[in-house]
């Protein structure tokens, strides 16, 4: 791993980010994982991220603390209820966290500058997803342009930053198949927006629904425990 190029991987402990970490490794990168405690109600994902980052290939793991509850505007950081009956197509749901990926990518870019890395991996998806505006290809392209305009390396021409989105055009089933082929243990991942205090997935929020649909279409059982399955 010492001869590999460094890459910052945004890692939530979820299905997509863990698959992204595996892809970064197989593409020859040394993954430096970055997770965020941003005031989210589903803190079980942080416990998973702390515990499992080394197991899924992280060379180093940073946990950044930001309190987005002070901004609010989301069911994940405030008192709004997490929808349990599905999300209407074309509607941005209340689980959208304002500017979250912009904030996360900005921190990742800063760490990449310090590490001397020019590659950032993020597990956004624009196929089986909840309609979040900061998961779209045009957003990623715009942030990559920003990264190369707003950094010393970009201005001095010593390197070019690239935002890798290896999952962006895959279905959830295809993501799962790809991860399994790379040896990802999905029992180590967490996706639920509203888990029980014991960490059981609710099975009804949009994230659980997308995950369960993906496993069903991939033809393999989901190894995590649920209160109930949608």
ABEGO torsion letter per residue (X at the ends): XAABBBBBBBBAGBAAAAAAAAAAAAAGBBBBBBBBBAGBABAAAAAAAAAAAAAAGBABBBBBBBBAAAAEGBAAABABBBBAAEBBBGBBBAABBBGAAAAAAAAAAAAAAAAGBABBBBABBABBBAGBAAABAAAAAAAAAAAAAABAAAAAGABBBBBBBAAAABBAAAAAAAAAAAGBBAAABBABABBBAAGBBAGABAAAAAAAAAAAAAGBBBABBBABBX
